Structure formats: structure tokens, C-alpha cells
Amino acid sequence: MAISTATHPKLLWPGLYDIWHDGMYAQWPELYSKVFDVKSSDKHYEEIQGVTAFGLAPQKTQGAALIYDTENQGYLKRFTHVAYALGKTVH
């Protein structure tokens, strides 16, 4: 890492106690898989199809005919896979 007054002026300060982010991520365990369902895919995108719910059940009187309800195709959700990356130049 090239340290200069242009890129890291405070790193050249006399008596600097510590560099805050230097290697800090390695000390923490990976937690995202405990919070999110992680699934793999070899497709460009994945879709999930919803189905509508039934309506509220009406009160039925004795001897009245039974009322039927139907399901319909509901929402469609598409997940498009993207990649994020960021590098750091080393001098």
C-alpha cells in the first residue's frame, strides 16, 4: 500500500495509535447465511409464482348450498442475478 499525504494524510501523523480497518473483517465470522436463505443457481434469473388466497368464508345457514371459491394465478416475482465487486490497487 502506497502511503502518501495525497491518499492517506492521517496515516503519516506522528503518534498514530492504530489503523482502524486494517484486517478487521477477518476477525468476524460470516453471519449472512444464518439470516438469509442462500441458494445457488446457474440461470440468469429465477422466478417464483404466487397463487391467490381464498376469500373469507361466508356464514352458511342450515340447508343452504355450499359456496365454492377458486384460486387464481397471483403475483410473479423475478430475481435477476447480479454480481458486485470492488478491488483495491496495491502499490
DSSP file (Angstrom, degrees, kcal/mol; ACC not computed):
  #  RESIDUE AA STRUCTURE BP1 BP2  ACC     N-H-->O    O-->H-N    N-H-->O    O-->H-N    TCO  KAPPA ALPHA  PHI   PSI    X-CA   Y-CA   Z-CA
    1    1 A M              0   0    0      0, 0.0     2,-0.6     0, 0.0    89,-0.1   0.000 360.0 360.0 360.0 124.2    0.0    0.0    0.0
    2    2 A A        -     0   0    0      5,-0.0     2,-0.6     2,-0.0     5,-0.0  -0.722 360.0-160.5 -82.9 121.4    1.5    3.3   -1.0
    3    3 A I        +     0   0    0     -2,-0.6     2,-0.3     4,-0.1    -1,-0.0  -0.906  24.3 148.8-106.3 123.8    1.1    5.9    1.7
    4    4 A S     >  -     0   0    0     -2,-0.6     4,-2.7     1,-0.0     3,-0.2  -0.930  60.0-104.1-143.6 168.1    1.4    9.5    0.8
    5    5 A T  T  4 S+     0   0    0     -2,-0.3     5,-0.1     1,-0.2     7,-0.0   0.719 119.0  58.0 -67.4 -18.9   -0.1   12.8    2.0
    6    6 A A  T  4 S+     0   0    0      2,-0.2    -1,-0.2     1,-0.1    -3,-0.0   0.874 120.4  22.4 -77.7 -37.9   -2.3   12.7   -1.0
    7    7 A T  T  4 S+     0   0    0     -3,-0.2    -2,-0.2     1,-0.2    -1,-0.1   0.809 140.3  14.4-100.7 -34.7   -4.0    9.4   -0.3
    8    8 A H    >X  +     0   0    0     -4,-2.7     3,-0.8     1,-0.1     4,-0.6  -0.495  63.6 161.4-141.1  66.4   -3.6    8.8    3.5
    9    9 A P  G >4 S+     0   0    0      0, 0.0     3,-0.9     0, 0.0    -1,-0.1   0.860  76.9  53.1 -62.3 -35.8   -2.5   12.0    5.2
   10   10 A K  G >4 S+     0   0    0      1,-0.2     3,-1.4     2,-0.2    -5,-0.1   0.748  96.8  66.9 -72.9 -21.9   -3.6   10.9    8.7
   11   11 A L  G <4 S+     0   0    0     -3,-0.8    -1,-0.2     1,-0.3     5,-0.1   0.727  98.9  53.2 -69.2 -19.0   -1.5    7.7    8.4
   12   12 A L  G << S+     0   0    0     -3,-0.9    -1,-0.3    -4,-0.6    -2,-0.2   0.385  81.1 120.9 -93.6   3.2    1.6    9.8    8.4
   13   13 A W  S X  S-     0   0    0     -3,-1.4     3,-1.3     1,-0.1     2,-0.1  -0.499  72.6-111.4 -69.6 130.4    0.6   11.6   11.6
   14   14 A P  T 3  S+     0   0    0      0, 0.0    -1,-0.1     0, 0.0    -2,-0.1  -0.392 100.0  19.9 -63.3 135.1    3.2   11.2   14.3
   15   15 A G  T 3  S+     0   0    0      1,-0.2     2,-0.2    -2,-0.1    -2,-0.1   0.669  77.9 172.5  82.0  17.4    2.0    9.0   17.2
   16   16 A L    <   -     0   0    0     -3,-1.3    -1,-0.2     1,-0.1     3,-0.1  -0.420  20.2-155.7 -59.9 127.3   -0.9    7.3   15.3
   17   17 A Y        -     0   0    0      1,-0.2     2,-0.3    -2,-0.2    -1,-0.1   0.927  58.5 -22.8 -76.4 -46.5   -2.2    4.7   17.6
   18   18 A D        -     0   0    0      0, 0.0     2,-0.6     0, 0.0    -1,-0.2  -0.984  53.8-112.3-159.9 161.9   -3.8    2.2   15.2
   19   19 A I    >   -     0   0    0     -2,-0.3     3,-0.6     1,-0.1    -8,-0.0  -0.941  31.4-149.4-102.9 118.1   -5.3    1.8   11.7
   20   20 A W  T 3  S+     0   0    0     -2,-0.6    -1,-0.1     1,-0.2     4,-0.0   0.871  85.8  30.7 -61.2 -46.0   -9.0    1.1   12.2
   21   21 A H  T >  S+     0   0    0      2,-0.1     3,-1.3     3,-0.1     2,-1.0   0.450  78.4 128.1 -99.9   1.4   -9.9   -1.1    9.3
   22   22 A D  T <  S-     0   0    0     -3,-0.6    -3,-0.1     1,-0.3    -1,-0.0  -0.415  98.3 -25.0 -63.7  98.8   -6.6   -2.9    8.7
   23   23 A G  T >  S+     0   0    0     -2,-1.0     3,-0.6     1,-0.1     4,-0.5   0.607  96.4 134.3  76.2  13.1   -7.6   -6.6    8.7
   24   24 A M  G X   +     0   0    0     -3,-1.3     3,-0.8     1,-0.2     4,-0.3   0.802  62.7  60.5 -68.1 -28.0  -10.8   -6.0   10.8
   25   25 A Y  G >  S+     0   0    0     -4,-0.4     3,-1.1     1,-0.2    -1,-0.2   0.802  93.8  63.8 -72.3 -26.8  -13.1   -8.1    8.6
   26   26 A A  G <  S+     0   0    0     -3,-0.6    -1,-0.2     1,-0.2    -2,-0.2   0.749  95.3  60.3 -68.2 -22.5  -11.1  -11.4    9.1
   27   27 A Q  G <  S+     0   0    0     -3,-0.8    -1,-0.2    -4,-0.5    -2,-0.2   0.634  92.0  78.3 -82.0 -12.9  -11.9  -11.4   12.8
   28   28 A W  S <  S-     0   0    0     -3,-1.1     2,-0.1    -4,-0.3     3,-0.0  -0.801  79.9-124.8-100.7 137.1  -15.7  -11.6   12.4
   29   29 A P        -     0   0    0      0, 0.0     2,-0.4     0, 0.0    -2,-0.1  -0.371  34.3 -97.0 -73.2 157.0  -17.5  -14.8   11.5
   30   30 A E        +     0   0    0      1,-0.1     0, 0.0    -2,-0.1     0, 0.0  -0.607  48.2 166.5 -74.1 128.6  -19.7  -15.0    8.5
   31   31 A L    >>  +     0   0    0     -2,-0.4     3,-1.9     2,-0.1     4,-0.7   0.578  47.9  90.3-119.8 -16.2  -23.4  -14.5    9.6
   32   32 A Y  H >> S+     0   0    0      1,-0.3     4,-2.9     2,-0.2     3,-0.9   0.820  84.2  58.4 -60.3 -32.7  -25.4  -13.8    6.4
   33   33 A S  H 34 S+     0   0    0      1,-0.3    -1,-0.3     2,-0.2     5,-0.2   0.681 102.7  55.1 -72.5 -14.5  -26.3  -17.5    5.9
   34   34 A K  H <4 S+     0   0    0     -3,-1.9    -1,-0.3     1,-0.1    -2,-0.2   0.654 117.0  35.9 -85.9 -16.7  -27.9  -17.6    9.3
   35   35 A V  H << S+     0   0    0     -3,-0.9     2,-0.3    -4,-0.7    -2,-0.2   0.785 119.9  42.9-101.2 -38.1  -30.1  -14.7    8.4
   36   36 A F  S  < S-     0   0    0     -4,-2.9     2,-0.7     0, 0.0    -1,-0.1  -0.806  81.4-114.7-114.4 150.6  -30.9  -15.4    4.8
   37   37 A D        -     0   0    0     -2,-0.3     2,-0.6    -3,-0.1    -3,-0.1  -0.767  35.9-154.8 -79.0 115.5  -31.8  -18.5    2.8
   38   38 A V        +     0   0    0     -2,-0.7     2,-0.3    -5,-0.2    -5,-0.0  -0.845  19.1 172.6 -99.8 121.3  -28.8  -18.9    0.5
   39   39 A K        -     0   0    0     -2,-0.6     2,-0.3     2,-0.0    -2,-0.0  -0.931  22.7-134.4-126.8 150.6  -29.5  -20.8   -2.7
   40   40 A S        +     0   0    0     -2,-0.3     2,-0.3     2,-0.0    -2,-0.0  -0.692  22.8 179.6-102.6 158.9  -27.3  -21.4   -5.8
   41   41 A S        -     0   0    0     -2,-0.3     5,-0.1     2,-0.1    -2,-0.0  -0.991  30.0-161.7-155.3 148.6  -28.4  -21.0   -9.4
   42   42 A D        +     0   0    0     -2,-0.3     2,-0.2     3,-0.1    -1,-0.0   0.161  69.5  96.5-113.9  15.3  -26.8  -21.4  -12.9
   43   43 A K  S    S-     0   0    0      1,-0.1    38,-0.1     0, 0.0     3,-0.1  -0.595  81.3-121.4-100.8 164.1  -29.6  -19.4  -14.5
   44   44 A H  S    S-     0   0    0      1,-0.2    37,-1.8    -2,-0.2     2,-0.3   0.842  95.0  -3.9 -70.6 -34.0  -29.7  -15.7  -15.5
   45   45 A Y  E     -A   80   0A   0     35,-0.2     2,-0.3     2,-0.0    35,-0.2  -0.974  63.1-141.4-152.4 162.6  -32.8  -15.2  -13.3
   46   46 A E  E     -A   79   0A   0     33,-2.3    33,-3.4    -2,-0.3     2,-0.4  -0.933  15.4-157.6-124.5 150.9  -35.2  -17.2  -11.1
   47   47 A E  E     -A   78   0A   0     -2,-0.3     2,-0.4    31,-0.2    31,-0.2  -0.967   5.8-161.3-128.8 146.7  -38.9  -16.7  -10.8
   48   48 A I  E     -A   77   0A   0     29,-2.4    29,-2.5    -2,-0.4     2,-0.5  -0.992  13.8-147.1-124.3 139.1  -41.4  -17.6   -8.1
   49   49 A Q  E     -A   76   0A   0     -2,-0.4    27,-0.2    27,-0.2     2,-0.2  -0.903   9.4-151.9-110.2 126.8  -45.2  -17.7   -8.9
   50   50 A G  E     -     0   0A   0     25,-3.2    24,-2.7    -2,-0.5     2,-0.4  -0.544   2.3-148.1 -91.2 160.6  -47.8  -16.8   -6.3
   51   51 A V  E     -A   73   0A   0     22,-0.3    22,-0.2    -2,-0.2    24,-0.1  -0.991  25.3-111.5-127.8 137.0  -51.3  -18.1   -6.1
   52   52 A T        -     0   0    0     20,-2.8     2,-0.1    -2,-0.4    20,-0.1  -0.260  31.4-120.5 -66.7 154.5  -54.2  -16.0   -4.7
   53   53 A A        -     0   0    0      1,-0.1     2,-0.1    18,-0.1    17,-0.1  -0.430  29.9 -96.7 -87.1 166.9  -55.8  -16.9   -1.4
   54   54 A F        -     0   0    0     -2,-0.1    -1,-0.1     1,-0.1     3,-0.1  -0.468  41.6-111.2 -76.8 156.8  -59.4  -17.8   -0.9
   55   55 A G        -     0   0    0      1,-0.2     2,-0.1    -2,-0.1    -1,-0.1  -0.112  51.5 -64.4 -74.9-178.1  -61.8  -15.1    0.3
   56   56 A L        -     0   0    0      1,-0.1    -1,-0.2     0, 0.0     0, 0.0  -0.459  56.8-110.1 -69.4 141.4  -63.4  -15.1    3.7
   57   57 A A        -     0   0    0     -2,-0.1     2,-0.1    -3,-0.1    -1,-0.1  -0.588  34.1-135.4 -73.7 126.2  -65.7  -18.0    4.3
   58   58 A P        -     0   0    0      0, 0.0     2,-0.2     0, 0.0     9,-0.1  -0.435  26.4 -95.6 -79.8 157.7  -69.3  -16.8    4.5
   59   59 A Q        -     0   0    0     -2,-0.1     2,-0.5     1,-0.0     0, 0.0  -0.534  40.4-148.9 -70.2 135.5  -71.8  -17.9    7.1
   60   60 A K        -     0   0    0     -2,-0.2     2,-0.2    -3,-0.1     3,-0.1  -0.920   3.3-144.8-112.3 128.1  -73.9  -20.8    5.9
   61   61 A T    >   -     0   0    0     -2,-0.5     3,-1.9     4,-0.1     2,-0.1  -0.509  40.5 -78.5 -85.2 160.1  -77.4  -21.3    7.0
   62   62 A Q  T 3  S+     0   0    0      1,-0.3    -1,-0.1    -2,-0.2     3,-0.1  -0.363 116.6   9.1 -61.8 128.7  -78.8  -24.8    7.5
   63   63 A G  T 3  S+     0   0    0      1,-0.3    -1,-0.3    -2,-0.1     2,-0.1   0.314  96.1 130.6  85.7  -8.1  -79.8  -26.4    4.3
   64   64 A A    <   -     0   0    0     -3,-1.9    -1,-0.3     1,-0.1     2,-0.1  -0.405  65.4 -96.4 -76.9 156.0  -78.2  -23.7    2.1
   65   65 A A        -     0   0    0     -3,-0.1     2,-0.3     1,-0.1    -4,-0.1  -0.351  39.8-106.1 -70.3 150.9  -75.9  -24.6   -0.8
   66   66 A L        -     0   0    0     -6,-0.1     2,-0.5    -2,-0.1    -1,-0.1  -0.585  30.0-136.3 -76.3 137.0  -72.2  -24.6   -0.2
   67   67 A I        -     0   0    0     -2,-0.3     2,-0.3    -9,-0.1    -1,-0.0  -0.832  18.1-152.6 -98.1 132.6  -70.3  -21.7   -1.9
   68   68 A Y        -     0   0    0     -2,-0.5     2,-0.3     2,-0.0     0, 0.0  -0.755   6.9-162.6-105.8 151.3  -67.1  -22.6   -3.7
   69   69 A D        -     0   0    0     -2,-0.3     2,-0.3   -14,-0.0   -15,-0.1  -0.856   8.4-143.8-125.0 161.5  -64.1  -20.3   -4.3
   70   70 A T        -     0   0    0     -2,-0.3     2,-0.3   -17,-0.1   -15,-0.1  -0.923  10.5-126.7-127.5 153.6  -61.2  -20.7   -6.8
   71   71 A E        -     0   0    0     -2,-0.3     2,-0.3   -17,-0.1   -18,-0.1  -0.687  27.1-166.8 -90.5 151.5  -57.5  -20.0   -6.7
   72   72 A N        -     0   0    0     -2,-0.3   -20,-2.8   -20,-0.1     2,-0.2  -0.906  34.9 -84.0-132.1 163.8  -56.0  -17.8   -9.5
   73   73 A Q  E     -A   51   0A   0     -2,-0.3   -22,-0.3   -22,-0.2     3,-0.1  -0.512  54.8-175.1 -65.3 132.0  -52.5  -17.0  -10.6
   74   74 A G  E     -     0   0A   0    -24,-2.7    -1,-0.1     1,-0.3   -23,-0.1   0.175  36.8 -16.8-105.2-137.8  -51.2  -14.3   -8.4
   75   75 A Y  E     -     0   0A   0    -26,-0.1   -25,-3.2   -24,-0.1     2,-0.4  -0.243  51.0-146.5 -69.5 155.9  -48.0  -12.2   -8.4
   76   76 A L  E     -A   49   0A   0    -27,-0.2     2,-0.5    -3,-0.1   -27,-0.2  -0.997  12.0-165.4-122.2 127.4  -44.9  -13.2  -10.2
   77   77 A K  E     -A   48   0A   0    -29,-2.5   -29,-2.4    -2,-0.4     2,-0.5  -0.963   1.6-162.2-117.6 126.4  -41.5  -12.3   -8.7
   78   78 A R  E     -A   47   0A   0     -2,-0.5     2,-0.6   -31,-0.2   -31,-0.2  -0.915   3.7-160.5-109.3 131.0  -38.3  -12.3  -10.7
   79   79 A F  E     -A   46   0A   0    -33,-3.4   -33,-2.3    -2,-0.5     2,-0.5  -0.943   9.5-160.2-108.7 111.4  -34.9  -12.4   -9.1
   80   80 A T  E     -A   45   0A   0     -2,-0.6     2,-0.3   -35,-0.2   -35,-0.2  -0.818  18.4-127.2 -95.1 127.0  -32.2  -11.3  -11.5
   81   81 A H        +     0   0    0    -37,-1.8     2,-0.3    -2,-0.5    -1,-0.0  -0.550  34.2 172.7 -77.6 132.4  -28.7  -12.4  -10.5
   82   82 A V        -     0   0    0     -2,-0.3     2,-0.4     2,-0.0     0, 0.0  -0.918  22.2-137.7-132.9 160.1  -26.1   -9.7  -10.3
   83   83 A A        -     0   0    0     -2,-0.3     2,-0.4     2,-0.0    -2,-0.0  -0.951  10.3-160.4-120.2 141.9  -22.5   -9.6   -9.2
   84   84 A Y        +     0   0    0     -2,-0.4     2,-0.3     2,-0.0    -2,-0.0  -0.955  17.6 167.1-118.6 140.5  -20.9   -6.9   -7.1
   85   85 A A        -     0   0    0     -2,-0.4     2,-0.3     2,-0.0    -2,-0.0  -0.996  14.6-179.9-152.9 148.7  -17.1   -6.4   -6.9
   86   86 A L        -     0   0    0     -2,-0.3     2,-0.2     2,-0.0    -2,-0.0  -0.957  12.7-163.3-150.5 130.1  -14.7   -3.8   -5.8
   87   87 A G        -     0   0    0     -2,-0.3     2,-0.4     0, 0.0    -2,-0.0  -0.606  10.0-141.3-111.3 172.6  -10.9   -4.1   -5.9
   88   88 A K        -     0   0    0     -2,-0.2     2,-0.3     2,-0.0    -2,-0.0  -0.999  18.6-128.8-134.6 129.8   -8.0   -2.3   -4.3
   89   89 A T        -     0   0    0     -2,-0.4     2,-0.5     2,-0.0     0, 0.0  -0.598  18.2-152.8 -79.2 139.6   -4.8   -1.3   -6.0
   90   90 A V              0   0    0     -2,-0.3    -2,-0.0   -89,-0.1    -1,-0.0  -0.959 360.0 360.0-114.1 125.5   -1.7   -2.4   -4.3
   91   91 A H              0   0    0     -2,-0.5    -1,-0.1     0, 0.0    -2,-0.0   0.418 360.0 360.0-101.2 360.0    1.4   -0.3   -4.9
